[in-house]
């Protein structure tokens, strides 16, 4: 575990002597990956968790199934937000922690600084009043990586995992997806007991029969036991990530789990709204996307995910988008050829992404546009700043338009301390000496009102 770009996947890449990192869009791990190695005659299974802030729920799952947590910290950058989050998860699951101080080969590396930061965060390492082991490594050069693996084995000896091949089964789904050729696929880690080919299994409300078990190299297995990760094929539909796996068919209903069958989007807001159809490759990504979108400013009031699912964008998604005036956001999935043609003919927009923050940035830009539109085109409001008496007995009210616009002829109400004190009409408007028909948001103007209206500085004019 650790902050984004602190070298978790590069470390694993060095350990496995493979190229996991080069396959990741944008250089960040988008999904939980689990990989097994053999070192000094012992097997170690690594669960590589994403460091980007959007994937906090996935990191929690990664910690839940782990026997040991390796906290990877950039020795030059130090403790960062996701470092603290990972540390919090580690504390909550009460598993041993090994600190890997990475990028020790950089001239700016400062292990002493990082150890002090950890102490302030509640993790006392060796030499700072505690017994948590730190290993100074360079994932890039391989420096001290074997020492880190030796420390993992030693920690496992001192804190033996409780897993055994005998029942009961304790296993978890750490990722799931819908494969176009293979159907529902679940990535699992077994902590105790075993899963064998042909067995009936269930996760939450989803049941199935194990058709295939594959390790991280794609090799077929006949059974999976403690400490082993694998892909399982055979679920009737895509199971929910984080669910525990049981032997036998599911006897749990959606109601017992508390999973709502439908969610009613908030369509009762005024003005335009961004309606989103969200498609992603795996459940973990879909979950992370929803979390990220809900954290965007104005999302709850200006946007709604009217449908979300995993798998490629199909013609049914396009039909739904057309019927609901929605935009389809596709994350790491393909758009089937027929859906592309249909979208073009129906004028439905499909936007595809490989990196999560590119998608959220585009949604945020759209939300800003909607907010600006509502602010400029919504009901006009102005604040009275000055009052200029005229020889005729009329008064010009110097105003700043704070929302929407004011137009000549608009009927208005005068508001004072949230209470209405009267109504009037805008007789004319001027910006400087020039008479205008309309004044927009953030502009100042002079307004001449009809009737004998008692308006004071600080009052608000609201268009009816």
N, C-alpha and C positions, 0 to 999 in steps of 0.2 A: 504494500500500500504506500501511498505518498502523493505529493502534489504533482500536477501536470508538468511534464517535461523535466522531471527530476531523475529520469533514467530507469524507470522500472522495467519497461519492455526491452530496453537496450541491455540491461543486466540479464534478463531472461534469454535474450538472443545470444549473448555471450555464453551463457551456461549451456544452451542447447546447440551452440554453433550452427544456428540457422538464421533465417532472415525474416523473423516475425515483424520487425519494426518497419521494413520497407513496404509491407502490404497495408499499412495503416494510413488511411486518408488524413492528410494534414498533420501527420506525425503524432497523433494521439490515439490511444487505444479506445476503440468505439464499443467493444463488447468484452464481456468476461471471456477469457481464454484459459483453458487448463491444459497443462503440459507436464509430462512425466519424464524424469531423467534417472539414470543410475549413477551413483557415486560411491566409491569404496564398497561396492557390493550391496548397497542399500538403495531402495527406490524412494525418490522424493517427487511428490506431485505439487506443482506450482499452480496457483490460481492467480492469473494476472488481472488486476482490477483497474478500470479506467480512472484517470486522475482528474479529468475535467469536472468542474463543479456540478455539471448537469447530471452526473452519474452517481450521485450520493447513494441512492437506493441500491444500485448494483454493488457499490463498495460494501454496503452493510451486509449484503448476501455473501460476498466474498469472505468477509470476516467471520460470519456465522458458521461457515462450514470448515474453517481453518483450525488446525492444531497449533500452529505457530504463525505469528505475523512478522514479516520482515518489513520494517518501516524504512523506506528509501528516502534519503534527504540529500539534496544538493548541498555539498559542503561549502560552496561559495555563496549560494542564495539563502540558505538557512530555512528555518521553520516558516511555512506558508499556510494559508487557510485550509487547504485540503490535508496538509500534514496534521493539523490539529483535529480535523474531522476524523481522519483515520485513527489517530491516537485515541479519540473518544470512543470509537467503535471497539478498538482493541481492549480498552479498559472495561467496557460493558460486557464483553464476552469472556473476560478473565482468562485470556490465553497468553502464553509467553511471548515477549516481544524481543526481537533482535533489531538493532538500529544499524543500517548500512549507510555510512557516510560516503556518498558517491561523488564522482568528479574530483577525487583527491589529487588528480594529476594537474589540475588547474592552478596557476600561480595565486589566484584569489581565494583558494580553498582555506577555510578557517574552522577546523573541527572544534577548537576550544569555544568559539562563539556559539556554534550549534548546540554543544553540550550544555552551555549556560542557558540557552533558549529553552531547551527541553526541560531543564530543571525548573524553570519558571512556569512551564506548562504542566508540571506534575509528574514528569518521567525522570527519575533519578538514575543516571547511568553510572557505570563503574568510574570511580575517581571523583564523583560528585554526590557521594552519600548514598548511592544505590548499588544494585547488582545487575542492572540491565546491561547486557553486552553490546558494545559498539565495535564495528569492523570498518576500517577505512579502506574503501575500494575505488577502483576505476572500472566501471562497466565497459567503457570504450577500449581501454588497453588490456583489460583482464587482470589488473593488479589486485591481488588478495581475494579474488573471487573464490578460489579453492578454499581459502581460510573461512570465508563466509559459509560455504557448504559444510565444512567440517563443524562449524559452530551450530548449524542447523541440526546435524546428526547428534551432536553432544547435547543440545537442548532437548531433543526428542528422547534421548536416553534418560535425562534427568526428569523429564515430564512425559512418561510413556503415554502415547495415545490409547484411549480406552477401546478402540475399535477391535472387533473380533468377527470371525466368519459366521459364528452361530447367530441364530435369530435372537432378538428382533431386529428387523431392518431399520437402519437410520440412514436416509439418503435424501438429497435435496436437488431440486432443479435450479441450476444457476443461469441458464439461458434457454430460450426456445424460439423456434422459427417455423415458417412454412416453406419447405423446399418444393420448387415446382415439379421436380422429378420424383423426389422421395417422400413427399408428404410432410406431416408434422415431425419435427426433429427436436429432441430435448437434450441439452448438455447437463450431465449429472455428476455429482460427487457422492460416493458412498463413504460413510463414516463407520458404519458397523453393519454386520450381516452381509448378504450378497444378493445380486440380481442375476438371473440366468436366462438364456434364450428360451422362448416359449412360455415364460411365466406371465400370468395376468398381473398387471400393475395398475395403480391409479395415483393421481395427484389432484387433490381437491375434487372437483366434479368430473374430471376427465379420466377415462379408463382406457385400457388398451392391452395388447399382447406383444411382448418383446419379440420383434422380428429380426432386428440386428443390433449388435453392440459393437461400436467402433472406438478405437483409441485415437489419440491426437495425431497419429500418423496415418489414420485411415485403415488400420489393420483390424480384421474381424476378431472378436473375442467371444468365448462361449459363456463367460460369466465375469462379473465385476464385483470385487470385494473391497474391504476397508482400505481407504487411502487412495483409491483408484478413481479416475475420472473417465467418462466415456460419453459418446453420443448414443442415444436410444431412439430407435425407430419402431413405431407400432402404436403410438397413442392415436386415439380416434380423432382428436383435434389438438390444437396447440395448447399445452398446459400453461398455467400461470407461473411466472418465475418466482422463486422463493418458496414454492410449495414443497412440502415433504412428500416422499414417495412411499406408498404402502403396497404390500402384496395383496392381490385380489382386486375385484371390481369396486368402484366407488359407490358408497351408500350415502354420500353427502349431497344435499340439494343446494341450489344457488341461494335459497332463502336462509339456510343454516349458515352459509358462509357470509351472508350479508352482502353479496355482490348484486348491485342493482342491474336489472335487465336493460333499462333504458335511462338515459339522462336527458332531461328537457333543457334545451339551451335557452339562455335568457334573451328571447326575442322581443321583450317588451320595452326595449330602450328606444329613445328617440333618435332619429337620423340614421345614417348609414352604419353598417356593421360588417366587419370582416368575418365571413363564414368559412370555416376551414374543414377540409377533408384531409385527414392525416394518414398516410400509409408509410410503414417502416418495415425493415427486413426482419427484425426480431423484437420480441416482447420488451426486452431491456431497453432498446433504443426508443420504442414507443413510449415507455414509461418515463424515460429521461426527457424526451421531447415535451411531454405534457407538463412535467415539472418546470422546465425552462420557460415554456410559454406562459404558464400561470404566474411566473415571477416578473413578467414584462410589465412595465407601467401601462395602465389603462386596459390591459388585456381583458379583465373580467367585465368591463363595461363596454368595450368597443369590439370585442371579438368572441367567437365561440367555436369550439371544435364540435361540429355537428355529427361527425362520424370518424372513427379511427379503427385501424386494423393493420394486420401484417400481411405481407405478400405484395405481388406486383399490382400496379394500377390497371384495372380492368374496365370494360365498357359499362359495367354496373356502377362503378365509381363516377364515371363521366356523366351518366344519366342522373345520378343523385346530385352532382355538382350543378348540372343544368337546371334541375327542378328547384334547387334551393339557392341558386346564384352564389355558389361557393367556389373557392379556389382549391385545387388539389396540390398539396405539398407532399412530395415523394422523397423519402429518405433512404438512400442506398437500395432502392428497388427499381426494377425496370417498368416501363410502360409498354404494355402489349401493343402490337402493331394496329389492331383493330381499334383500340382505345385512342391511339394517336389520331387516326383518321376521323373518328367520331368527334373527338375534342375539337379538331379543326373545323368541322362542319357545324358544330353547335356553338362555336366560339367560347369554349371552356378553357380556362388557363390551367396548365399543369407545370409546376416548378419542381425540378429535381435537384437533389443535394447529396453530397458525400460527407460533409462536415456539419456537425450539429449547430455550431454557432453561426455558420453562414445562413442557415435556415432561420434561426431566431433573429438575426440581424435584419433580414428582409421583412419578417413579420413586424418587428419593432418599427421599421421605416414606414410600413403601411399604417400602423396604429398612429404614428405621429401625423401622417397625412390626414387620417380621419379626424383626429383631435383638432388639427388646424382648421379643417373644413367646418366642423361643428362650431368652433370658436368664431370663425369669420362669417358663417352663414346662419348661425343659430339666432335666437331672439336677441335683438339689439339691447345693449345696456351701456350706460354712460355715467361717469362720475362728475358732478359739478365741482369745478375747481375755483372759478371766479364769477363775480356778477358785475356787469357793466350797465349802469343806468343810462337811458337815453333821454333827450330833451322832450320827446313825445310822451314820456311816462312809462314806455315799455322798458324791458330789461333784456339784455343779451346775456345768456348763461354760457360761460366758458367751460367746455366739457372735454373729457378724454373718453373715447369709446373703448370700453373694456371687453366687450364681447359682441360678436355679430356686427351689425351696422345700423346707422341711423339714416333715414330717408326723409326728404321733405314730404309732409303730409301724413307721416306716421302718427297714429294715436299712441299716447304714452301714459304711463302711470308714474307718479312721483312717490318714491319710497324713502322713508326716513326711519332708521333703526329697525329695519325689517317690517315696518308697518306702512300701509298705503295712506297718503295724506290728500290725494287728489288725482285728477286726470286732466290731460290737456292734449294738444296736437302741435306738431312741429310746423311752424309757419314758413320758416326758411332756415337755411344752413349756410355758413361761410367758413372757409379756411383762409385766414388772413383777411384780405379785402375781396377775395373771389367768392362769388355765390356758387354753391355746389348742390347737387341733388342727393348725394350719398357720401357718407363718411364711414370708413371701415375701421376695423379693430386697431387699437394703438394710436390712432390719429386724434389730434385735438382740433376743436372747432368752436364756433360760436353758434348758439341755437336760440332762435326767437320763437317763443311759444305763444299760443293763442290763449285769451282769457286772463283773468286776474288770478294768477297762481302764486302762492306763497312758497317759493323755492329758496333754500338756504345752501350755502357752501357745505359740501359733504353729502348732500342728498344724491339719490340715484334716479336716473331716468330709465324706465324699462318700457320697451316697445310692447304694445298689447298685440 
